[in-house]
Amino acid sequence: MTISSIGTSDLSQNTSDKSSTPTANDIQRVRDFLVQLQANICQALEQQEAEGGGTATFTPDDWNRPEGGGGRSCVMAEGKVIEKAGVMFSHIHISNLPATATARHPDIAGRKAQAMGVSLVVHPRNPNVPTSHANVRLFVAEKEGEDPIWWFGGGFDLTPFYPVLEDCVHWHQVCHDLSAPFGDEVYPEFKKWCDDYFYLRHRNEQRGVGGLFYDDVNTASRGWDFETCFKHMQAVGQGYLDGILPIFEKRKDLPYTEQQREFQLYRRGRYVEYNLVYDRGTLFGLQSNGRIESILVSLPPLTGWQYRYEPEPGTAEYELTDFYLKPRDWLNLDNA
């Protein structure tokens, strides 16, 4: 059974049955939300750039995929506040699913699929403002005569260079508060998932201070019907702005030294390592013949590596890895 052939009346039953099966209208509502989310995020980031005295704006790049579907990639470059940012929307159709998808989900092998989402990475110029990443997505695998297999995924995470404790607590408070309506277990579970996922095994190091990460969210995994899963996606999408904008407001105008800038570039190297070695979305895009410019737009414009760099104990650079880049209960530090 394809998405286009499912009637809206199917949603009237319990979540264990037809109400967990999305209709064509459901899929369109998700798409409409994602398009608007991309526009809202771009507008909010452009406002931060303008308030900081910059003139850079997002340049939209609409593209089509030969196999079906397409998207809009919005990129800001060489800003005074934001050195580079990419906010990408895509809705693609896939005839042959890549190994990264079927290895985790053997039941979708041989199905056609559609995937849609918004993903973004923001690389500020000022080392006092963290790099941030967010992603929300929906995947639907279809086969004639059978119900579609679908799930939601996404989250957002923070990668500071010169972290401030109150920013980390604020970030995780936003994560906690948006998760609370969906169950007390959601924040701690998705936080741990984020800590586990954004981990550089070859460095024995977290990528940042975490946030939320989730995948395979559907009725079978959580008992949520499609509408609840969609509401969670909406909460996460808005939550990213609630989390990052106050940090921009506080940190974007702080002075910094050339030494701090060099350390920022050095730490960006970790970001590149993670994205090219571990990131599931990057690997999926490369294996599904994705649009390479959109896949790699997450990489920073400048970065650096140093051989056997060791920060001096007692410095802010040392504190980053010694304290901040370790999984912590950020909302209960007094009890840690």
N, C-alpha and C positions, 0 to 999 in steps of 0.2 A: 504494500500500500504506500503510495507516494504522498508527500505533504499536500499536494494540490488536490488529492482525491478524498481527503478526510473532511467530513462535515463538522460544523461548529457544534451541532447537537451532541457530538461525542464527549464534550467537556462537562456534561451535566451529571455524570456519574461520579463515584468515589475516586479518590486519588490512586487507589490500587488498581484501577482499571482504565477506562477511556479518558478520564479527566487528566491523566498523565500523558496523553498522546497529543502533541501539538498540531494545530490546524495551519492551513496556509495563512490565515489571518494572524495567528500567533506569531508565526515567523516574520510576517511583515511588521508587526508591532515592535518586535525586537530590532529589526533593521532600522525602523524609524527612530527608535530610541538611540541607537548607536550613532546614526548620522547627526542627531542633535547633540549628543554627548561630545562628539568630536568638535563641533562648532563651539559649544560652551567652553571646552577646555582651551581651545585656541584663543578665544576671546579673553579668557581670564589671564592667560600667559602673556598675551599682547599688552594687557593692561599693566602687568608687572613690569614689562619692558619699558613701557611709556612712562610709568611713574618713576622709574630709575634713570630717566633722561635719555633713553634709547629710542631709536626710530625703526628698528627691525620689526618686520611683520611676517606672518606665515604666507608662504607661497604654495597654493594648492596645485597638485599635479594629479589629474584624473587619468586613470588607466583602465584598460580592458585586458582580460585574460583570454587567450585563444581558446582554452578549454571551456570557458564560460565564466561569467561574472566579471568582477573588477573591483575598483575601489578609488579612494582619494587619499593621497599622501600629502600631508601639510608639513612643510619644513621651514623652520626659522634658522637663520645662520648669521653669524658675525654680529650678534646683538651686544649691546653694552651690558645688559643684565643677563641675558641668556645667550651663551656662546653658540649653542646648537640645541634644537629641539625638533623631534619628529612626532607628529600625532597622526596615526594612520588608521583609516577605516578600510576594511576589505570585506567583500562578500563573494566568495569564489565557489565554483563547482568543480568537483574532482571525480574523474572517471576511474582512475587507478590509484587507490590509496597507498601511500608510502609505508615502508616498513616501520617507521616510528609510530604510526597509528595502529597498524594491525598487530604488531608485536604485543602491545598492551591490551588490545581489544581484538582477539581472534574472531569474535562473532561478527565483526564488520567486514571481514575479508570478502571480496567479491561484490560489495555494495558500491553504489555511487553515493556521493556525499556532497553536502554543502557546509561551508564553514564561514562564519561571519564574526567580526569583532572589531574592537578599537584597541590599539596598543600604542604606548607612548614611552618615550624616554626624554628627559630634560637634563641637559648639561649646562648648569649655570657657569658664568665666568668667575664669579667671586668664590674662592675656596671655602668661605664661611656658609655658603648655601649648598645643601646636599644635592647630589644627583638623585633623581627620583624616576620611578618606573611604575607603570600601571598597565593592566590588560584586563579586558572582559570579553568573553567570547561564547559562542554557541556553535555546537557541532551536531549535525544531523546526517545519519547514514540511512539510505533508503534502498529498498528492494521491492520490486513489483510483487504484490500479493502478500506482503508482510508489513507489520507495523514498523515505523522508523525507530531507529536506535539513536537517542539524543542525550546530550549532556552539556552542562555549562561549566566554564572554568574561568579563572582570572585571579585578581588580587592586585595589591600594590606594595611596594617596598621602598626603603630609604637607604641611601648610601652616602653617609657624611664623610667629610675629610677632617673637619674640625668640629666635631659634634658638641652640642650643648644639651645637657641632661634634660632640661625642661622641654626641648624640642622632641626628644625621643619619647618622653612621657606623653606629651600632647599627641604625637603620631599614633601611639598605641591606644590612647584613650579614644581617639576617633575610630580606630579599628574595633575596639571593644563596644562602643556605643552603637555603631551601625550593625554589629552582629547580634546584639542583645535581643531584638525582637524575633530572631529566628531560633533562639535557644541558648541557654547558658553555656552549653558545651561548644558552641560554634567558634567563639573567639579563641579560646585556648587550643582547640584542635587545629584551626586554620593558621594560627600563629606558629605552632610547632611545625606544621607542614611548610610554612614559609622558611623557618629557620633551617629545616632539613634540606629544602630544595635549593636555596641560594647559599650553597656551601661549596667552596673550592677545595676539593679533596686533595689535590696536589699541593696546595698551600697550607692545608689544615687550618682554614680560615673562613669565617663568614664573609659574605660579600658586603653586608651592611648591618643595620640594626633591625632588619626584618619588617614585618607588617602582617599581611594576610596573603595566603596562597591556597588555592583550591582547584580541584579538577574532578571530572567525572561526577558532577553533582546532578542528580536526577531523582526520580521517584524510587528507583531500586536502591540507590546508595544512601539516601537520607529520609525517604518517606515524604518528600516534598512534591507536590504536583507542579506542573509546568509553570503555573502562575506564580507560585511561591518562589520557584527558582528564578523567574524573571524579576520579581521584586528584589531579590537578593542581588542580582546583577545591577539593578538600578541603584541600590544602596551603596554598592562598592564603587560604581562610577562616580556618584556624587561625593562619596567619602574621600576619594583622592584629592579633590579640590579643597574639601574641608580640612584635610591634613596638611597639604603643602602650602596653601596660600598664606596662612599666618607665619610660617617659617620664612617665606620670601619677604614678607613685610618687615620682619625683625632683623634679617641678616643681610639683605641685598646691598645695603649702603655701608656696611662695615668696612673699615680700611683693612688692607692686607699687604703683606710683603712679597717680594720676589721669591723668597725662600718658601713661603706658603704656597705660592703659585706652582713652584716646581714640585712640591710635595703632592699637590692636587693632581698634576700630570702623572706623577709616578703611581699614585693610587688608581688613577683611571686605567692604568695598565691591567689591574686586577679585573676591572669591569670588562675589558676586551677579552681577557683570558676566559672569563666565565661564559660570555656570550658565544664565543666561538667553539668552546669545548663542551659545555654542558647544556646550554639553554635549549629546552625542548622545542620552543617555537622556532628558533633559528634552524634547528635540524629538520623540523617538519617542513619549513619553507624551502630549504635547499633540496630535500628529497622529493617534494611534490612539484618541482619545476616552478617554484614561486618566483615572484618578481624580485630580482636580486637587490635593486636599489632600495626597495621598501624593507627587505629583510635586514640589510646591513645599515640602515639609516640610524639604528640605535647606537652605533659606534661613535665615540667622541671625535671631534675634529683634530685634536692634539692629545698626545699621550706620551708616556716615556717609561723606560725600564732602566733600572740601575742594578749592577751586579752586586749581590750580597749586601744590599742596603740594610743597615741596622740603625733605627732611631735611638737617640740618647735617652736613657731612663730619666724620668721626671719631666720630659717634654710633652707637649700636646700631641706630637706625632707618635710618641711611644704609647701614650694613653689610649690612642685610637685602637690599637690592636690589643693592648694589655687589658683594657676594660670594656670598651664599647663593642668590639667585634667578637662578642661571645653571647650565646643565647641567654637572655635574662628575662625575669618577670618584671617588666618595666613598670607595671602598675602597683607592685608591692615590693619596691626596693628596700624599704625599711625592715621588711621581714626576711630579706634574703640572707 
